[in-house]
Amino acid sequence: MEKARLSTRQIASMSLGFFGIQFGWNLQLSNMSAIYEYLGAKADQLPILWLAAPLTGLIVQPIIGHMSDRTWGRLGRRRPYFLTGAILSSLALLAMPNSSALWMAAGLLWIMDASINISMEPFRAFVADLLPEEQRARGFAMQSLFIGLGASLASALPWLLTHVFHVGGEAAAVHTIPWPVRLAFYIGSPVFLGAVLWTVFTSREYPPEDLAEFRRMKAESGGIGHNLREIFSAIGQMPSTMRQLAAVQICTWLGLFCMWLYFPPAVARNVFGAPDTTSALYTEGVEWGGNCFAIYSVVCFLFSFALSPLSRIFGRKLLHALCLLCGAAGLFSVALIHDRWLLWLSMTGVGIAWASILAMPYTILAGSIPQEKMGIYMGVFNFSIVLPEITASLGFGWVMNHLLDNNRLYAVIAGGGFMVIAAVLMQRVQDRKVPAGAVLGRLAEGSAGAD
């Protein structure tokens, strides 16, 4: 099917939902480690407490991707999942700040993360579904733009509530979540839902070319067993470009996971000198860590405008490697900084990397996988994100306890090292578009064998 070129306004409308998704996601990223520490967690316990995030992604994303490939109704193919995930996520955002114990916060994180994944996974396929090949880089860059904007506002929100709106900035009592953090989550709930609703009701999707045949195939291929076989078949027939990108993603997301887990507490303890979580300095330091996350998200937002022209100059592969090295330099520099304001310079490098991470791998990937398997392959591709995070969740606590002396700053520096490895591995990636007929032929053979 020949796809019509969309206007900038249309691309923005179809991407706005990612603003809400990232708003909720970054409230979680920038505050959950501090919430766990407020509730009594130690540094070596944080990785296992974060296990919910990658594990739910591992389970939910390929299933939702596969289901959305085989869905068609009044709301289209992907939009029913945007809406369902947004409703569940909004309810979880309201519940999270009322956690009164570690087990409660960890359980709500499982629910929240599963819900966010239901909304998030189909959005990557949504761009490839609606946009012609020549507009996909622009579409993913627009997603990066809204991700950066949503993340920057969400990350800075507790600090803004305390220092601009003067909402309860006193030190937290033992095992109590401060009121600015609680209010930030309450605000995040309607923002998440509202942004996704805009995309759901202002965007339209292409129906299957032969709707009757689509429904017949869907009826014949029902059942959990058949669906699981198709998912594993897709993994076995993964294009070579996707495998090469997966290695890059594994190292990239190990680095990001180290940063997200430990950066705000590292700032509180190593830059602000907070002795413990009941200190006013700890609350101030964690808020400033969220502020730094906001800065890298603002840089992501701004740098997203440059991604398309720069990719034409340097090529997508080299550009992504250079951006990853900027991120590594930013994380390494944290070890040398004792002035809170200089941390913004570190986050500039991270923001450049983050903009590229959100766009370039998916732009390269979209040209190497078949259109009718876009959802499932985007879900499978996220294995390269969640598997390293699961590994870190299960094993990094031991590393923190036995090798890094529970020093959160060392964990941030380790994140920079992983990004350097990812930049090197990027040079192995073959950035080329696989002929559609050849890919479809291999998939047809695989599907026949699975039956």
Buried (B, 14 or more C-beta within 10 A) or exposed (E): EEBEEBEEEBBBBBBBBBBBBBBBBBBBBBBBBBBBBBBEBEBBBBBBBBBBBBBBBBEBBBBBBBBBBBBBEEBBBBBBBBBBBBBBBBBBBBBBBEBEEBEBBBBBBBBBBBBBBBBBBBBBBBBBBBBEEEBBBBBBBBBBBBBBBBBBBBBBBBBBBBBEEEBBBEBBEEEBBBBBBBBBBEBBBEBBBBBBBBBBEBBEBEEBEEEEEBEEEBEEBEEEEEBBBBBEBBBEBBBEBBEBBBBBBBBBBBBBBBBBBBBBBBBBBBBBEBEEBBBEBBBBBBBBBBBBBBBBBBBBBBBBBBBBEBBEEBEBBBBBBBBBBBBBBBBBBBBEBEEBEBBBEBBBBBBBBBBBBBBBBBBBBBBBBBBBBBBBBBBBBBBBBBBBBBBBBBEBBEBBBEEBEBBBBBBBBBBBBBBBBBBEBBEEBBBEEBEEEEBBEBBEEBBEEBE
